[in-house]
Amino acid sequence: MHEMSLAQSLLDLAVKHAQGQPIQALRVRVGALSGVVGDSLAFCFDFVSKGTLAEGARLILEPVPVPLRCRACRAATTTARHADLPGYEAVSLALEEGCPICGGKALDVVGGADFQLVEIEVKDG
Amino acid sequence: MAKIPVLADVTSANNELADELRAELARRGILTLNLIASPGAGKTTLLERTIAALAGELRLAVVEGDLATSLDAERIVQAGAPAVQINTGGGCHLEAQMVRQALKQIDLDQTDVLVIENVGNLVCPTGWDLGEDAKVVVASLPEGDDKPLKYPSAFATAQAVVVNKIDLEPYLPARAETMRANALRINGSLAVFAVSCATGAGLEGWLDWLRGRVREKRAAHQRAAQASAHA
């Protein structure tokens, strides 16, 4: 819903690091609980990047599974095995299944809201 | 093609500002809550009840976020606490910079608890740090007791959940106990309070939690003051 302002923030961050060179791609980590809608973000990014160093740049979105911690055995796991599902559903299903290590039924959600610019690719000057 | 590593949060500008606000509020020993809920869950009514119940004991101040009107701020002032209204226009959440502006109109020396009532929305506000000590979710029974499962991010990042409108339970398929269990499945460390802001039922537990958090905040504030006095 706020992808336009996120796209603008993403663009500002990328341009700041581009040292004046044209940007060809941006690699972005998107947590499954970040609420960021990939298609919507790409659409907004195309729009805000027009006339900037990042015009026409490719947006490479890397989904990040939600980290979970078992309250019984403290094992750190993720929702990666349900990567085919939308973020919220993956979490619901993983909580339903419990801890894959000890079978404990109580898991805590300990992250998943990441929205990070990992790196940018620029044209060789 | 050359790669330039960045590895930065896209919302880092907001997060840095939120950290500044948190430090400023901590320096004054003010407990700050970010109140998140769907529209109509009862955020403002909970605050009216809380302000009335704690009158003479704790001084609340409220930052109100809505798309339009100052209706909610007027209700808070009527209930006896200072309030500043932020209108986001179409914006779906509050950001730290808006809160910083609003705080200029609040006398922080006369404030024990600052409540930031976010825009009615269970999705977007969870992604924006406002400098709070804790997020509190209000979820009302008519919305359905499966709400925590359908909107886990709000519940996963909160410290307390107020289940409101339990007086309507006889007329609904939803159950307060199921809502509580679902919230705890998402986040087992949540404090959950089943209340009716209409009748006042169950509010004492919520008020005690609030009092406890204020005590913790003041203790931390005193420790910090003593440490800097010894330094």
Chai-1 contact restraints between the chains, C-beta under 6 A:
chainA,res_idxA,chainB,res_idxB,connection_type,confidence,min_distance_angstrom,max_distance_angstrom,comment,restraint_id
A,M1,B,C92,contact,1.0,0.0,6.0,A-B,restraint_1
A,M1,B,C124,contact,1.0,0.0,6.0,A-B,restraint_2
A,H2,B,C92,contact,1.0,0.0,6.0,A-B,restraint_3
A,H2,B,C124,contact,1.0,0.0,6.0,A-B,restraint_4
A,S9,B,V10,contact,1.0,0.0,6.0,A-B,restraint_5
A,L10,B,V10,contact,1.0,0.0,6.0,A-B,restraint_6
A,H17,B,I4,contact,1.0,0.0,6.0,A-B,restraint_7
A,H17,B,V6,contact,1.0,0.0,6.0,A-B,restraint_8
A,L33,B,S153,contact,1.0,0.0,6.0,A-B,restraint_9
A,G35,B,V123,contact,1.0,0.0,6.0,A-B,restraint_10
A,G35,B,G127,contact,1.0,0.0,6.0,A-B,restraint_11
A,R71,B,G188,contact,1.0,0.0,6.0,A-B,restraint_12
A,Y88,B,P152,contact,1.0,0.0,6.0,A-B,restraint_13
A,V91,B,P152,contact,1.0,0.0,6.0,A-B,restraint_14
A,S92,B,L149,contact,1.0,0.0,6.0,A-B,restraint_15
A,L95,B,R185,contact,1.0,0.0,6.0,A-B,restraint_16
A,A106,B,G188,contact,1.0,0.0,6.0,A-B,restraint_17
A,D108,B,G188,contact,1.0,0.0,6.0,A-B,restraint_18
A,V109,B,A156,contact,1.0,0.0,6.0,A-B,restraint_19
A,F115,B,V10,contact,1.0,0.0,6.0,A-B,restraint_20
A,Q116,B,D9,contact,1.0,0.0,6.0,A-B,restraint_21
A,L117,B,V6,contact,1.0,0.0,6.0,A-B,restraint_22
A,L117,B,A8,contact,1.0,0.0,6.0,A-B,restraint_23
A,L117,B,V10,contact,1.0,0.0,6.0,A-B,restraint_24
A,V118,B,L7,contact,1.0,0.0,6.0,A-B,restraint_25
A,E119,B,K3,contact,1.0,0.0,6.0,A-B,restraint_26
A,E119,B,P5,contact,1.0,0.0,6.0,A-B,restraint_27
A,E119,B,V6,contact,1.0,0.0,6.0,A-B,restraint_28
A,I120,B,I4,contact,1.0,0.0,6.0,A-B,restraint_29
A,E121,B,M1,contact,1.0,0.0,6.0,A-B,restraint_30
A,E121,B,K3,contact,1.0,0.0,6.0,A-B,restraint_31
A,V122,B,A2,contact,1.0,0.0,6.0,A-B,restraint_32
A,D124,B,A2,contact,1.0,0.0,6.0,A-B,restraint_33
